[in-house]
Each structure stands twice: as structure tokens, then as C-alpha cells.
């Protein structure tokens, strides 16, 4: 697999996570959860996953574009 395709997979997965994250954030804003603490923990976890997917996708995209050819990871 090449780095460009690989980065696109990460970006697609990030979009899926983002949609789920937005759903949970909306539930928090509207007070639709009986267990606010658990929902906050879930939002925090999804947010971390989302940003990790974005960062990895960007790193792979940069590698595909030759930006990181001489850099160490």
C-alpha cells in the first residue's frame, strides 16, 4: 500500500469518528444523558481518537508527498 492511500484511510476513519463524536457532543449539550460523567469520558476518548487519526493521516500524507523523506519519525 502506498502512503497516499494509507493516509486517505486514516482521514476516512477520522470522519467516521467525527460523526460519532458530534452525536455524543450534541447529547451532552442537550442534556439527553442520564450519566453525564460517563458521556464526558466517552467524548474525551472519541476526541483523542479523532485527533490521533488526523495526525497520523497528515504524517502519512506528508510522507507520500516526500516532505518527510529525510526526517526521522
Order of alpha helices (4+ residues) and beta strands (2+ residues): alpha-alpha
